[in-house]
Amino acid sequence: MKHLKDNLLVQFSLASFLIIGMLAIVLSAVITTQLDHNIEHLQDHGAAMMAGAMIKDTDHFSIPSISADVRTLQLKTLGIIGISFFVLYGGLVLIVWRGWGTIVKQRRQLESANATLEEGVRELRHANEQLLAKTMERQQLQEQLQQSQKMDAIGQLAGGVAHDLNNMLTPIMGYAQMEMVKLPSGDRSNSSLEQIHKAAERATDLTRQLLAFSRRQVVEPKVINLNDLIIKMDQMLRRLLGQDIEFVTLPSGNLNLIEADPGQIEQVIMNLAINARDAMPNGGKLTIETANITLDDSGALKHSEASSGPHVMLSVSDTGRGMTREIQKRIFEPFFTTKEEGKGTGLGLATCFGIAKQSDGHIEVQSELGQGTTFKLYLPRTESEIQAREGSGESQTPGASLGGTETVLLAEDEPLVRSMVALVLRGQGYQVLEAATGQEALEIFQSREPGSIQMLLTDVVMPQMGGIELAQRITDIQPNTKVLFASGYTQEPLFLTGDPSQEIRFIQKPFLPDALALKVREVLDWEPARAEV
């Protein structure tokens, strides 16, 4: 409103000056016209006098008075002209001054608007940068999620394949061993059976790697120090790498403890060392380093599925050929390999990936072509000082009989495995009741007299009713029934509960007849610890 009033006042002032100037000009014109008229009148009288005309009325007209009037009119005219010039000049000056002030003011407003615009541009640029960073972060998270989902899907497939392979390998290895026992050592058929057995063992190693990748391998976690493990493997690794590769270890002082399966961690180190060796055909340097590290929320996000908190890092670095980003994205996929045909199964790094996940850790790769490769394994620190029990729980004394006369209820959906297991147990003197499904096994158990079945031997994964549910329902009916689980893999939490009896209640497929007989005898002879009164 104030700005509007100022503009109106200025406009009014300018208009007033212009009107006054115009009036002065008009008045000056009128006076000048009157002066011209008087001068013409004077000239007429002068002409008359020169012609001898008589002037009758001398009082009405006189030369001095005319001269005075002329001078007066001249002075008035000059005054009016001066005033008019002053008014017009003042108005012009006022207009110019006001216009210049407006220009300066508008320039300042324009500069302020430009400053505001620049600030807005800076804020917009900063917002765009933040949006771009968030977009890239979201894209990275999406890629990590897709990679994780892909690896999980491949893991499920690998676990299923390993389970089926183990079911097929169990009767192959079982029947081969039983036939080998029957034949004399020098028999040619015995040699063929040995080759079959060796081939089956190699296939078993392959399925173990598949199970490790799919995180379905049965583990025996212990509280361990990675430095001790590396020292233990030092000589073996040096022989593995050869003389043309320099082997350096950089153990961290006061390294935290971890809880993991020592055999699995050794397998990870071995696989990474072999991978590094193959990447340095002309020699190089392999460095194994350990360190304590803490992953915060941002660090855990960077390391994908890794949890935040204190971790122990195991780093394996080489000076080999390195790899492209495209290869790095697929490096942990099973059966993916960059080695020549026949020189790699493509399961070494996939196994490392699965073991890391099964140990609640994470593994990542950093590499550039011609700059070497570094694998980093992150495992969560443990506060527990209790070492896991040594051995596999096999407490059978040497020379003790593996047979018995008890009745065993066998639940197995794979016919070849069921036939082989029943044959082995009957050969040891046991009474065997066979069932192809969990429901059929439950019906058989319910149809028998209480206490007539001493043990349930069941597969973990079966259609309709799995082995765990079957065992629970049978032990609800008769609690003192012993249970032995068998499976090509396990993803059930039953075997990770910490129950002391769990070590002798599970047997991993494929198994040999002697191992089966030993485990069955252990389960039948085991008695739970009784609380002291």
Secondary structure as UniProt FT lines:
FT   HELIX           2..50
FT   TURN            51..52
FT   TURN            58..60
FT   HELIX           63..182
FT   TURN            185..186
FT   HELIX           188..213
FT   TURN            214..215
FT   STRAND          222..224
FT   HELIX           226..241
FT   TURN            243..244
FT   STRAND          245..250
FT   TURN            253..254
FT   STRAND          258..260
FT   HELIX           262..278
FT   TURN            281..282
FT   STRAND          284..295
FT   HELIX           297..302
FT   TURN            303..305
FT   STRAND          309..318
FT   HELIX           325..330
FT   TURN            331..332
FT   TURN            334..335
FT   TURN            341..342
FT   HELIX           348..358
FT   TURN            359..360
FT   STRAND          362..368
FT   TURN            369..371
FT   STRAND          372..381
FT   TURN            398..399
FT   STRAND          407..411
FT   HELIX           415..427
FT   TURN            428..429
FT   STRAND          431..435
FT   HELIX           438..447
FT   TURN            450..451
FT   STRAND          455..459
FT   HELIX           467..477
FT   TURN            479..480
FT   STRAND          482..487
FT   HELIX           493..496
FT   HELIX           500..504
FT   STRAND          506..508
FT   HELIX           513..525
//
